[in-house]
Amino acid sequence: MLLLFDIDGTLLLKATREHVEAVTAAIREVWGVRDLAAVDAAGRTDRDIVRQVLMRKGVDTRRIDDGMASFVDAAADAYGRLVPDDLASHVAPGVPAALEALAARDGTLLSLVTGNLEPIARMKLHAAGLARYFARGQGAFGSDHEDRAALPAIARARAARRNGGTPWPRRKTVVIGDTPRDIACARADGVRCVAIATGPYRADELRGADKVIAHAGELPAALGV
């Protein structure tokens, strides 16, 4: 089974302040835009969030596209300066025990599907003490594609070397997240989804998942979906 974990609201709680600061600093650096408009960021990729913000400020599409690669580098550099060293205190309840139990299961690969840019995602997990569960070269990130719906297929393709060279099968793949956009990206790729109600959405707002649980401690049992 390939398990594709979201980060913010799923593995970590309230660990986005420095991330937001890094993205804001990178937008100023690359596009010179300040006084940014708020957008509904939950479940979006970093690049999608930036596009929405800049469009609201009247930046044209071509200028956004031309600056996006520089934005990725600038945001990663900024987060490297800002990343806190106490993110272990932001690990969601039940996550360490759940990851330990799942990593010990034969035939199970822990991976990521997150809107975070990959360098930021890796730094967060390292600071939180969770990096050892998520191998480099696996998963899919906001730096891979702007559309969250495209990420599960990318992650399945990257898991090919663990599956005889072919993309991991959909029937053996589960997205684990905390927002309706996590559910939507799973549905877009035809894979299953377990939603954890530890983020900004209540359990009844996550009914589109195959299963909804209250916290990560329930995850090993829930993966019979």
N, CA, C and O of each residue as an XYZ file, in Angstrom:
900
protein
N       0.841     -1.196      0.000
C       0.000      0.000      0.000
C       0.876      1.246      0.000
O       1.849      1.335      0.749
N       0.523      2.200     -0.842
C       1.204      3.492     -0.910
C       0.348      4.511     -0.168
O      -0.799      4.753     -0.543
N       0.897      5.103      0.873
C       0.179      6.062      1.707
C       0.747      7.445      1.451
O       1.926      7.703      1.695
N      -0.111      8.333      0.955
C       0.311      9.674      0.542
C      -0.195     10.710      1.544
O      -1.371     11.075      1.535
N       0.695     11.173      2.397
C       0.341     12.070      3.488
C       0.454     13.535      3.088
O       1.426     13.954      2.460
N      -0.555     14.298      3.464
C      -0.475     15.749      3.500
C       0.364     16.136      4.728
O       0.578     15.314      5.619
N       0.832     17.377      4.771
C       1.633     17.819      5.927
C       0.832     18.723      6.853
O       0.523     18.329      7.978
N       0.488     19.934      6.400
C      -0.127     20.920      7.290
C      -1.577     20.563      7.588
O      -2.393     20.405      6.680
N      -1.880     20.439      8.873
C      -3.212     20.041      9.308
C      -3.367     18.542      9.438
O      -4.351     18.065     10.003
N      -2.393     17.784      8.915
C      -2.449     16.317      8.952
C      -1.308     15.765      9.805
O      -1.548     15.141     10.838
N      -0.072     15.994      9.373
C       1.090     15.579     10.170
C       1.468     16.639     11.196
O       1.876     16.315     12.312
N       1.333     17.900     10.816
C       1.702     19.014     11.695
C       0.521     19.955     11.867
O      -0.272     20.153     10.946
N       0.413     20.534     13.063
C      -0.655     21.484     13.362
C      -0.054     22.845     13.713
O       0.913     22.938     14.470
N      -0.643     23.886     13.152
C      -0.245     25.260     13.460
C       1.259     25.461     13.264
O       1.945     26.035     14.110
N       1.743     24.973     12.128
C       3.178     25.064     11.829
C       3.421     25.828     10.536
O       4.377     25.543      9.815
N       2.555     26.802     10.239
C       2.638     27.482      8.945
C       3.091     28.941      9.022
O       3.275     29.569      7.980
N       3.276     29.495     10.213
C       3.569     30.926     10.304
C       4.825     31.298      9.527
O       4.808     32.232      8.725
N       5.905     30.577      9.762
C       7.161     30.875      9.070
C       7.060     30.567      7.580
O       7.690     31.229      6.755
N       6.269     29.566      7.246
C       6.029     29.230      5.843
C       5.354     30.412      5.135
O       5.774     30.810      4.049
N       4.326     30.958      5.746
C       3.636     32.118      5.171
C       4.593     33.298      5.044
O       4.584     34.002      4.035
N       5.410     33.514      6.058
C       6.373     34.614      6.010
C       7.356     34.426      4.859
O       7.712     35.392      4.183
N       7.799     33.184      4.632
C       8.743     32.905      3.555
C       8.102     33.154      2.187
O       8.720     33.744      1.301
N       6.873     32.703      2.029
C       6.164     32.914      0.760
C       5.947     34.405      0.516
O       6.133     34.890     -0.600
N       5.557     35.124      1.555
C       5.330     36.560      1.426
C       6.610     37.291      1.040
O       6.595     38.176      0.184
N       7.728     36.911      1.683
C       9.012     37.537      1.364
C       9.422     37.246     -0.074
O       9.963     38.116     -0.756
N       9.165     36.015     -0.539
C       9.532     35.647     -1.906
C       8.682     36.399     -2.928
O       9.188     36.789     -3.981
N       7.401     36.607     -2.633
C       6.543     37.380     -3.540
C       7.062     38.816     -3.653
O       7.116     39.376     -4.748
N       7.438     39.402     -2.528
C       8.001     40.761     -2.568
C       9.279     40.796     -3.401
O       9.486     41.700     -4.210
N      10.141     39.784     -3.185
C      11.431     39.757     -3.871
C      11.267     39.592     -5.389
O      11.922     40.285     -6.168
N      10.398     38.679     -5.795
C      10.292     38.326     -7.216
C       9.403     39.286     -7.993
O       9.746     39.697     -9.101
N       8.257     39.646     -7.410
C       7.290     40.470     -8.142
C       7.136     41.887     -7.590
O       6.453     42.723     -8.182
N       7.781     42.147     -6.447
C       7.695     43.484     -5.881
C       6.326     43.849     -5.354
O       5.992     45.029     -5.254
N       5.524     42.842     -5.014
C       4.143     43.072     -4.577
C       4.077     43.007     -3.057
O       4.635     42.101     -2.438
N       3.393     43.975     -2.469
C       3.187     44.026     -1.019
C       1.687     44.095     -0.729
O       0.867     44.120     -1.647
N       1.344     44.125      0.547
C      -0.068     44.240      0.965
C      -0.915     43.180      0.266
O      -1.854     43.490     -0.468
N      -0.563     41.944      0.510
C      -1.161     40.833     -0.226
C      -2.585     40.548      0.232
O      -2.895     40.633      1.420
N      -3.439     40.211     -0.716
C      -4.817     39.848     -0.412
C      -4.874     38.434      0.128
O      -4.109     37.570     -0.300
N      -5.776     38.193      1.067
C      -5.944     36.851      1.622
C      -6.705     35.967      0.643
O      -7.612     36.426     -0.051
N      -6.321     34.684      0.597
C      -7.046     33.704     -0.212
C      -7.299     32.471      0.648
O      -6.665     32.275      1.685
N      -8.230     31.650      0.198
C      -8.489     30.376      0.868
C      -7.359     29.427      0.511
O      -7.340     28.848     -0.576
N      -6.409     29.270      1.440
C      -5.185     28.525      1.137
C      -5.274     27.041      1.460
O      -4.465     26.264      0.952
N      -6.220     26.622      2.279
C      -6.246     25.244      2.778
C      -6.334     24.242      1.636
O      -7.286     24.253      0.856
N      -5.323     23.374      1.549
C      -5.326     22.327      0.548
C      -4.778     22.743     -0.802
O      -4.647     21.895     -1.685
N      -4.451     24.017     -1.002
C      -3.882     24.466     -2.269
C      -2.372     24.240     -2.286
O      -1.746     24.101     -1.236
N      -1.799     24.206     -3.479
C      -0.346     24.200     -3.577
C       0.181     25.612     -3.359
O      -0.538     26.593     -3.553
N       1.445     25.702     -2.954
C       2.048     27.024     -2.749
C       1.970     27.862     -4.021
O       1.659     29.052     -3.962
N       2.249     27.253     -5.160
C       2.237     28.017     -6.412
C       0.823     28.461     -6.788
O       0.638     29.548     -7.336
N      -0.165     27.632     -6.497
C      -1.556     28.025     -6.741
C      -1.936     29.202     -5.846
O      -2.584     30.145     -6.299
N      -1.533     29.147     -4.573
C      -1.813     30.244     -3.648
C      -1.204     31.541     -4.173
O      -1.861     32.582     -4.193
N       0.047     31.470     -4.593
C       0.740     32.659     -5.099
C       0.028     33.217     -6.325
O      -0.148     34.430     -6.443
N      -0.377     32.346     -7.231
C      -1.083     32.806     -8.429
C      -2.377     33.529     -8.044
O      -2.680     34.595     -8.580
N      -3.140     32.941     -7.110
C      -4.397     33.571     -6.699
C      -4.143     34.952     -6.080
O      -4.856     35.914     -6.363
N      -3.116     35.025     -5.233
C      -2.776     36.295     -4.585
C      -2.393     37.349     -5.621
O      -2.881     38.478     -5.575
N      -1.519     36.976     -6.557
C      -1.029     37.942     -7.537
C      -2.118     38.374     -8.507
O      -2.167     39.537     -8.907
N      -2.988     37.450     -8.886
C      -4.087     37.833     -9.779
C      -5.000     38.850     -9.114
O      -5.507     39.760     -9.770
N      -5.211     38.697     -7.803
C      -6.039     39.666     -7.089
C      -5.379     41.044     -7.023
O      -6.051     42.063     -6.860
N      -4.051     41.053     -7.152
C      -3.322     42.325     -7.157
C      -3.134     42.864     -8.575
O      -2.483     43.890     -8.774
N      -3.708     42.167     -9.558
C      -3.663     42.661    -10.917
C      -2.417     42.308    -11.707
O      -2.178     42.885    -12.768
N      -1.615     41.368    -11.211
C      -0.420     40.942    -11.947
C      -0.860     40.033    -13.091
O      -1.654     39.116    -12.883
N      -0.353     40.280    -14.289
C      -0.820     39.502    -15.439
C      -0.204     38.104    -15.448
O       0.838     37.858    -14.839
N      -0.876     37.201    -16.152
C      -0.512     35.787    -16.140
C       0.909     35.546    -16.628
O       1.640     34.754    -16.033
N       1.304     36.211    -17.692
C       2.651     35.987    -18.228
C       3.716     36.386    -17.218
O       4.716     35.687    -17.056
N       3.506     37.497    -16.546
C       4.493     37.926    -15.543
C       4.538     36.942    -14.374
O       5.611     36.673    -13.835
N       3.389     36.406    -13.980
C       3.363     35.389    -12.926
C       4.156     34.169    -13.366
O       5.007     33.678    -12.624
N       3.882     33.678    -14.574
C       4.572     32.490    -15.080
C       6.078     32.711    -15.167
O       6.856     31.830    -14.801
N       6.486     33.862    -15.640
C       7.909     34.150    -15.823
C       8.662     34.159    -14.491
O       9.852     33.846    -14.446
N       7.967     34.517    -13.409
C       8.644     34.611    -12.120
C       8.538     33.385    -11.246
O       9.146     33.340    -10.177
N       7.775     32.379    -11.673
C       7.458     31.282    -10.760
C       8.683     30.460    -10.351
O       8.798     30.079     -9.186
N       9.589     30.180    -11.271
C      10.782     29.402    -10.908
C      11.633     30.166     -9.898
O      12.164     29.580     -8.954
N      11.760     31.476    -10.102
C      12.521     32.291     -9.145
C      11.822     32.318     -7.796
O      12.478     32.331     -6.754
N      10.479     32.327     -7.811
C       9.731     32.291     -6.555
C      10.044     31.029     -5.764
O      10.261     31.100     -4.554
N      10.073     29.871     -6.425
C      10.342     28.607     -5.730
C      11.685     28.681     -5.009
O      11.793     28.290     -3.846
N      12.704     29.181     -5.699
C      14.033     29.292     -5.083
C      14.036     30.296     -3.936
O      14.617     30.045     -2.880
N      13.380     31.438     -4.151
C      13.381     32.483     -3.125
C      12.619     32.046     -1.883
O      13.045     32.325     -0.763
N      11.493     31.362     -2.073
C      10.709     30.900     -0.920
C      11.473     29.859     -0.124
O      11.456     29.884      1.107
N      12.146     28.943     -0.814
C      12.933     27.921     -0.110
C      14.075     28.571      0.669
O      14.342     28.196      1.811
N      14.743     29.534      0.058
C      15.838     30.230      0.761
C      15.314     30.951      1.997
O      15.927     30.892      3.063
N      14.179     31.628      1.853
C      13.617     32.365      2.984
C      13.202     31.423      4.101
O      13.446     31.705      5.274
N      12.577     30.305      3.748
C      12.156     29.371      4.792
C      13.368     28.753      5.488
O      13.321     28.480      6.688
N      14.442     28.533      4.751
C      15.656     28.015      5.372
C      16.183     28.929      6.458
O      16.789     28.462      7.422
N      15.960     30.229      6.315
C      16.384     31.186      7.340
C      15.391     31.256      8.497
O      15.765     31.597      9.619
N      14.124     30.931      8.223
C      13.060     31.137      9.205
C      12.627     29.869      9.939
O      12.029     29.951     11.011
N      12.922     28.700      9.374
C      12.377     27.457      9.918
C      12.679     27.342     11.410
O      13.837     27.437     11.815
N      11.647     27.137     12.232
C      11.868     27.022     13.677
C      12.476     25.673     14.038
O      12.346     24.702     13.292
N      13.133     25.623     15.178
C      13.746     24.363     15.595
C      12.878     23.593     16.587
O      13.323     22.603     17.168
N      11.631     24.052     16.782
C      10.752     23.406     17.759
C       9.516     22.785     17.113
O       8.480     22.663     17.767
N       9.606     22.392     15.844
C       8.417     21.875     15.176
C       7.969     20.524     15.711
O       6.852     20.091     15.426
N       8.809     19.856     16.473
C       8.368     18.593     17.086
C       7.163     18.831     17.989
O       6.343     17.933     18.175
N       7.051     20.019     18.543
C       5.916     20.332     19.408
C       4.637     20.561     18.608
O       3.559     20.687     19.189
N       4.745     20.617     17.284
C       3.590     20.832     16.424
C       3.128     19.552     15.716
O       2.210     19.590     14.897
N       3.762     18.428     16.034
C       3.330     17.162     15.434
C       1.927     16.831     15.939
O       1.658     16.920     17.137
N       1.045     16.453     15.034
C      -0.355     16.197     15.397
C      -0.476     14.988     16.313
O       0.342     14.071     16.237
N      -1.492     14.973     17.183
C      -1.676     13.850     18.111
C      -1.771     12.513     17.367
O      -2.488     12.385     16.375
N      -1.029     11.527     17.870
C      -1.084     10.183     17.323
C      -0.199      9.936     16.127
O      -0.056      8.791     15.697
N       0.405     10.984     15.571
C       1.188     10.816     14.343
C       2.431      9.946     14.536
O       2.625      9.019     13.750
N       3.282     10.190     15.537
C       4.491      9.366     15.631
C       4.195      7.870     15.761
O       4.822      7.053     15.086
N       3.261      7.517     16.608
C       2.937      6.098     16.791
C       2.333      5.513     15.520
O       2.633      4.376     15.156
N       1.486      6.283     14.844
C       0.868      5.794     13.605
C       1.916      5.574     12.525
O       1.895      4.543     11.852
N       2.832      6.519     12.344
C       3.871      6.361     11.334
C       4.771      5.175     11.653
O       5.161      4.426     10.758
N       5.093      5.010     12.910
C       5.952      3.884     13.307
C       5.267      2.565     12.996
O       5.893      1.646     12.466
N       3.988      2.467     13.321
C       3.254      1.230     13.072
C       3.104      0.960     11.586
O       3.249     -0.181     11.145
N       2.816      1.995     10.810
C       2.610      1.806      9.375
C       3.921      1.498      8.663
O       3.947      0.674      7.748
N       5.005      2.146      9.067
C       6.305      1.886      8.445
C       6.753      0.442      8.660
O       7.513     -0.097      7.856
N       6.289     -0.182      9.736
C       6.682     -1.557     10.039
C       5.878     -2.593      9.256
O       6.210     -3.778      9.287
N       4.834     -2.170      8.562
C       4.005     -3.108      7.807
C       4.703     -3.509      6.509
O       5.180     -2.651      5.766
N       4.759     -4.787      6.244
C       5.334     -5.261      4.987
C       4.533     -4.718      3.805
O       3.303     -4.687      3.832
N       5.253     -4.292      2.772
C       4.592     -3.844      1.555
C       3.977     -2.470      1.623
O       3.231     -2.084      0.724
N       4.276     -1.708      2.686
C       3.717     -0.366      2.841
C       4.805      0.675      2.608
O       5.896      0.587      3.173
N       4.496      1.660      1.770
C       5.414      2.751      1.488
C       4.785      4.059      1.946
O       3.712      4.437      1.478
N       5.457      4.747      2.863
C       4.992      6.058      3.326
C       5.565      7.130      2.410
O       6.767      7.155      2.142
N       4.704      8.005      1.938
C       5.127      9.041      1.013
C       4.308     10.300      1.276
O       3.552     10.363      2.245
N       4.458     11.287      0.423
C       3.841     12.592      0.641
C       3.085     13.049     -0.597
O       3.522     12.810     -1.723
N       1.962     13.700     -0.389
C       1.312     14.542     -1.396
C       0.921     15.820     -0.673
O      -0.041     15.846      0.095
N       1.674     16.875     -0.928
C       1.510     18.122     -0.198
C       1.643     19.307     -1.132
O       2.399     19.262     -2.102
N       0.910     20.364     -0.838
C       1.037     21.592     -1.608
C       2.295     22.376     -1.300
O       2.627     23.319     -2.019
N       3.004     22.002     -0.237
C       4.279     22.652      0.088
C       5.280     22.467     -1.046
O       5.310     21.408     -1.674
N       6.086     23.461     -1.311
C       7.251     23.265     -2.162
C       8.133     22.200     -1.515
O       8.242     22.144     -0.291
N       8.764     21.351     -2.337
C       9.507     20.231     -1.747
C      10.590     20.668     -0.763
O      10.691     20.064      0.305
N      11.409     21.689     -1.061
C      12.426     22.053     -0.062
C      11.813     22.463      1.273
O      12.355     22.139      2.330
N      10.695     23.167      1.233
C      10.030     23.580      2.471
C       9.456     22.366      3.191
O       9.587     22.250      4.410
N       8.825     21.464      2.451
C       8.286     20.246      3.064
C       9.374     19.460      3.763
O       9.185     19.009      4.893
N      10.514     19.288      3.108
C      11.609     18.499      3.694
C      12.151     19.175      4.953
O      12.433     18.504      5.946
N      12.296     20.496      4.916
C      12.796     21.201      6.098
C      11.808     21.094      7.259
O      12.219     20.921      8.406
N      10.510     21.194      6.969
C       9.508     21.052      8.027
C       9.600     19.694      8.684
O       9.630     19.596      9.911
N       9.644     18.653      7.886
C       9.648     17.303      8.449
C      10.934     17.029      9.218
O      10.913     16.344     10.240
N      12.055     17.561      8.731
C      13.312     17.396      9.471
C      13.223     18.075     10.832
O      13.611     17.497     11.847
N      12.705     19.315     10.850
C      12.593     20.053     12.105
C      11.601     19.414     13.065
O      11.707     19.583     14.279
N      10.640     18.681     12.522
C       9.630     18.019     13.355
C      10.042     16.610     13.775
O       9.329     15.972     14.549
N      11.170     16.114     13.286
C      11.626     14.776     13.628
C      10.910     13.667     12.883
O      10.907     12.521     13.333
N      10.298     13.992     11.737
C       9.535     12.994     10.982
C      10.174     12.635      9.644
O       9.640     11.800      8.915
N      11.292     13.242      9.313
C      11.864     13.067      7.977
C      12.217     11.618      7.677
O      12.151     11.201      6.521
N      12.586     10.847      8.680
C      13.044      9.477      8.432
C      11.959      8.581      7.850
O      12.260      7.532      7.281
N      10.716      8.982      7.985
C       9.630      8.154      7.473
C       9.362      8.385      5.984
O       8.646      7.601      5.362
N       9.924      9.447      5.404
C       9.568      9.856      4.049
C      10.823     10.011      3.200
O      11.514     11.028      3.266
N      11.102      8.998      2.411
C      12.337      8.959      1.629
C      12.355     10.023      0.550
O      11.322     10.350     -0.035
N      13.525     10.554      0.294
C      13.694     11.471     -0.831
C      13.514     10.694     -2.133
O      13.754      9.489     -2.196
N      13.092     11.407     -3.156
C      12.818     10.757     -4.426
C      11.429     10.180     -4.521
O      11.058      9.617     -5.551
N      10.652     10.314     -3.458
C       9.279      9.824     -3.420
C       8.331     10.999     -3.178
O       8.753     12.078     -2.762
N       7.049     10.770     -3.445
C       6.027     11.779     -3.152
C       5.854     12.792     -4.263
O       6.482     12.706     -5.318
N       4.981     13.759     -3.997
C       4.731     14.850     -4.951
C       4.411     16.111     -4.164
O       3.820     16.061     -3.085
N       4.822     17.261     -4.739
C       4.858     18.512     -3.992
C       4.330     19.665     -4.840
O       4.143     19.541     -6.051
N       4.096     20.788     -4.166
C       3.637     21.962     -4.873
C       4.626     22.490     -5.877
O       4.250     23.253     -6.767
N       5.899     22.103     -5.760
C       6.905     22.485     -6.745
C       6.856     21.589     -7.977
O       7.457     21.923     -8.997
N       6.153     20.457     -7.907
C       6.026     19.563     -9.062
C       4.908     19.996    -10.001
O       5.027     19.865    -11.220
N       3.832     20.508     -9.436
C       2.695     20.917    -10.251
C       1.863     21.903     -9.456
O       1.713     21.766     -8.242
N       1.329     22.886    -10.135
C       0.517     23.902     -9.471
C      -0.853     23.373     -9.057
O      -1.439     23.849     -8.084
N      -1.363     22.384     -9.800
C      -2.685     21.819     -9.557
C      -2.577     20.651     -8.577
O      -1.940     19.641     -8.876
N      -3.195     20.794     -7.420
C      -3.141     19.733     -6.409
C      -3.649     18.392     -6.957
O      -3.169     17.332     -6.553
N      -4.613     18.441     -7.868
C      -5.201     17.220     -8.405
C      -4.202     16.381     -9.188
O      -4.411     15.180     -9.362
N      -3.116     16.992     -9.666
C      -2.116     16.257    -10.450
C      -1.119     15.500     -9.583
O      -0.372     14.665    -10.094
N      -1.092     15.772     -8.289
C      -0.005     15.254     -7.458
C      -0.066     13.748     -7.167
O       0.986     13.108     -7.193
N      -1.226     13.146     -6.894
C      -1.204     11.702     -6.617
C      -0.616     10.867     -7.753
O       0.117      9.911     -7.498
N      -0.925     11.213     -8.998
C      -0.377     10.461    -10.133
C       1.142     10.595    -10.197
O       1.834      9.632    -10.526
N       1.663     11.777     -9.888
C       3.112     11.974     -9.853
C       3.730     11.095     -8.772
O       4.755     10.452     -8.999
N       3.107     11.070     -7.599
C       3.632     10.261     -6.498
C       3.593      8.772     -6.841
O       4.523      8.037     -6.508
N       2.528      8.324     -7.500
C       2.449      6.908     -7.886
C       3.539      6.562     -8.898
O       4.117      5.476     -8.844
N       3.818      7.479     -9.818
C       4.874      7.245    -10.803
C       6.240      7.156    -10.123
O       7.072      6.334    -10.508
N       6.475      7.994     -9.120
C       7.766      7.978     -8.431
C       7.949      6.726     -7.576
O       9.075      6.349     -7.249
N       6.852      6.094     -7.222
C       6.934      4.851     -6.450
C       7.176      3.633     -7.340
O       7.199      2.502     -6.854
N       7.357      3.863     -8.643
C       7.471      2.754     -9.592
C       8.632      1.823     -9.278
O       8.517      0.608     -9.443
N       9.750      2.384     -8.825
C      10.906      1.528     -8.577
C      10.674      0.552     -7.429
O      11.377     -0.451     -7.303
N       9.694      0.852     -6.602
C       9.311     -0.079     -5.537
C       8.204     -1.025     -5.997
O       7.733     -1.859     -5.223
N       7.788     -0.893     -7.263
C       6.663     -1.682     -7.762
C       6.978     -2.301     -9.125
O       6.129     -2.340    -10.015
N       8.209     -2.781     -9.268
C       8.575     -3.463    -10.493
C       8.662     -2.578    -11.711
O       8.607     -3.072    -12.837
N       8.798     -1.268    -11.512
C       8.971     -0.356    -12.626
C       7.695      0.248    -13.182
O       7.761      1.076    -14.090
N       6.552     -0.133    -12.676
C       5.290      0.448    -13.135
C       4.702      1.322    -12.036
O       4.949      1.069    -10.857
N       3.916      2.361    -12.400
C       3.318      3.213    -11.367
C       2.528      2.393    -10.354
O       1.898      1.391    -10.692
N       2.579      2.839     -9.119
C       1.850      2.142     -8.056
C       0.365      2.085     -8.421
O      -0.192      3.091     -8.859
N      -0.284      0.936     -8.250
C      -1.693      0.835     -8.667
C      -2.620      1.707     -7.823
O      -2.419      1.876     -6.620
N      -3.622      2.245     -8.473
C      -4.581      3.102     -7.780
C      -5.273      2.368     -6.642
O      -5.503      2.944     -5.579
N      -5.604      1.105     -6.858
C      -6.377      0.370     -5.849
C      -5.576      0.143     -4.566
O      -6.139     -0.220     -3.533
N      -4.257      0.360     -4.638
C      -3.401      0.173     -3.467
C      -2.803      1.497     -2.993
O      -1.760      1.517     -2.340
N      -3.466      2.592     -3.324
C      -2.984      3.927     -2.969
C      -4.043      4.655     -2.158
O      -5.229      4.608     -2.485
N      -3.606      5.334     -1.090
C      -4.523      6.098     -0.242
C      -3.922      7.470      0.040
O      -2.782      7.574      0.494
N      -4.687      8.514     -0.227
C      -4.331      9.878      0.169
C      -4.839     10.110      1.588
O      -5.969      9.747      1.914
N      -4.010     10.712      2.424
C      -4.373     10.993      3.809
C      -4.217     12.489      4.035
O      -3.105     13.014      3.993
N      -5.341     13.182      4.277
C      -5.298     14.629      4.419
C      -6.392     15.159      5.303
O      -7.087     14.395      5.974
N      -6.550     16.479      5.308
C      -7.474     17.101      6.263
C      -8.399     18.129      5.633
O      -9.112     18.831      6.349
N      -8.404     18.235      4.293
C      -9.251     19.242      3.645
C     -10.032     18.619      2.490
O      -9.667     17.552      1.997
N     -11.101     19.279      2.061
C     -11.808     18.807      0.864
C     -10.925     18.748     -0.375
O     -11.179     17.935     -1.263
N      -9.896     19.585     -0.462
C      -9.005     19.524     -1.625
C      -8.139     18.266     -1.605
O      -7.760     17.763     -2.662
N      -7.822     17.753     -0.415
C      -7.135     16.457     -0.349
C      -8.041     15.361     -0.904
O      -7.597     14.489     -1.652
N      -9.300     15.420     -0.530
C     -10.265     14.441     -1.029
C     -10.411     14.572     -2.538
O     -10.437     13.568     -3.250
N     -10.504     15.798     -3.029
C     -10.682     16.032     -4.461
C      -9.490     15.536     -5.266
O      -9.664     14.997     -6.358
N      -8.281     15.712     -4.740
C      -7.114     15.255     -5.504
C      -7.071     13.740     -5.554
O      -6.632     13.164     -6.549
N      -7.524     13.084     -4.486
C      -7.607     11.618     -4.511
C      -8.622     11.173     -5.553
O      -8.349     10.265     -6.338
N      -9.775     11.798     -5.564
C     -10.823     11.430     -6.525
C     -10.366     11.677     -7.963
O     -10.704     10.906     -8.862
N      -9.595     12.753     -8.187
C      -9.133     13.065     -9.540
C      -8.242     11.964    -10.097
O      -8.204     11.747    -11.308
N      -7.524     11.270     -9.218
C      -6.642     10.186     -9.666
C      -7.270      8.811     -9.472
O      -6.649      7.797     -9.789
N      -8.487      8.768     -8.957
C      -9.157      7.496     -8.774
C      -8.598      6.648     -7.657
O      -8.666      5.420     -7.711
N      -8.029      7.311     -6.614
C      -7.507      6.578     -5.472
C      -8.354      6.876     -4.238
O      -9.190      7.779     -4.249
N      -8.129      6.114     -3.185
C      -8.934      6.258     -1.979
C      -8.389      7.364     -1.085
O      -7.282      7.862     -1.289
N      -9.190      7.738     -0.091
C      -8.808      8.845      0.782
C      -9.304      8.603      2.200
O     -10.456      8.226      2.415
N      -8.416      8.828      3.165
C      -8.792      8.906      4.570
C      -8.594     10.355      5.005
O      -7.506     10.909      4.847
N      -9.633     10.962      5.547
C      -9.562     12.341      6.028
C      -9.453     12.354      7.545
O     -10.152     11.616      8.240
N      -8.568     13.201      8.044
C      -8.363     13.346      9.481
C      -8.858     14.729      9.887
O      -8.408     15.735      9.337
N      -9.766     14.786     10.831
C     -10.416     16.050     11.205
C      -9.590     16.819     12.231
O     -10.090     17.198     13.290
N      -8.302     17.046     11.899
C      -7.433     17.808     12.791
C      -7.081     19.167     12.205
O      -6.417     19.970     12.861
N      -7.516     19.432     10.981
C      -7.232     20.702     10.331
C      -8.383     21.671     10.497
O      -9.072     21.638     11.516
N      -8.608     22.543      9.507
C      -9.633     23.578      9.642
C     -11.055     23.104      9.382
O     -11.996     23.879      9.547
N     -11.235     21.836      8.975
C     -12.563     21.344      8.615
C     -13.073     20.320      9.620
O     -12.320     19.485     10.122
N     -14.369     20.403      9.902
C     -15.008     19.439     10.794
C     -15.218     18.109     10.072
O     -15.160     18.036      8.845
N     -15.459     17.070     10.851
C     -15.657     15.741     10.271
C     -16.797     15.730      9.264
O     -16.696     15.073      8.228
N     -17.883     16.449      9.552
C     -19.022     16.425      8.631
C     -18.733     17.162      7.330
O     -19.461     16.994      6.352
N     -17.677     17.980      7.304
C     -17.287     18.663      6.077
C     -16.342     17.817      5.228
O     -15.952     18.220      4.132
N     -15.983     16.655      5.733
C     -15.034     15.775      5.050
C     -15.695     14.469      4.619
O     -15.027     13.457      4.407
N     -17.006     14.512      4.494
C     -17.757     13.283      4.216
C     -17.421     12.651      2.871
O     -17.730     11.480      2.653
N     -16.801     13.391      1.974
C     -16.464     12.821      0.673
C     -15.332     11.822      0.701
O     -15.078     11.152     -0.300
N     -14.639     11.704      1.835
C     -13.569     10.721      1.960
C     -14.148      9.324      2.127
O     -15.317      9.167      2.478
N     -13.328      8.313      1.875
C     -13.766      6.936      2.113
C     -13.965      6.671      3.597
O     -14.833      5.896      3.998
N     -13.144      7.330      4.400
C     -13.294      7.219      5.852
C     -12.810      8.514      6.476
O     -11.848      9.118      6.001
N     -13.476      8.940      7.542
C     -13.090     10.134      8.294
C     -12.766      9.714      9.716
O     -13.547      9.005     10.351
N     -11.616     10.148     10.219
C     -11.210      9.801     11.576
C     -10.908     11.071     12.350
O     -10.688     12.134     11.769
N     -10.900     10.946     13.670
C     -10.726     12.118     14.528
C      -9.268     12.507     14.693
O      -8.963     13.692     14.831
N      -8.371     11.551     14.682
C      -6.953     11.831     14.874
C      -6.128     10.694     14.279
O      -6.657      9.629     13.960
N      -4.834     10.931     14.136
C      -3.963      9.990     13.448
C      -3.833      8.656     14.173
O      -3.510      7.644     13.551
N      -4.079      8.642     15.469
C      -4.011      7.376     16.207
C      -4.966      6.329     15.674
O      -4.758      5.131     15.867
N      -6.036      6.792     14.989
C      -7.014      5.869     14.427
C      -6.638      5.393     13.033
O      -7.339      4.565     12.451
N      -5.543      5.907     12.493
C      -5.211      5.658     11.099
C      -4.875      4.194     10.786
O      -5.407      3.658      9.814
N      -4.014      3.524     11.570
C      -3.696      2.141     11.213
C      -4.953      1.264     11.080
O      -5.034      0.436     10.173
N      -5.909      1.441     11.960
C      -7.140      0.643     11.882
C      -8.010      1.080     10.715
O      -8.722      0.262     10.132
N      -7.961      2.381     10.363
C      -8.838      2.901      9.307
C      -8.400      2.502      7.910
O      -9.176      2.630      6.963
N      -7.186      2.028      7.763
C      -6.669      1.771      6.430
C      -7.179      0.472      5.827
O      -6.582     -0.065      4.894
N      -8.266     -0.022      6.355
C      -8.969     -1.102      5.697
C      -9.979     -0.600      4.703
O     -10.759     -1.384      4.162
N      -9.984      0.736      4.440
C     -10.970      1.315      3.512
C     -10.857      0.682      2.142
O     -11.605      1.041      1.233
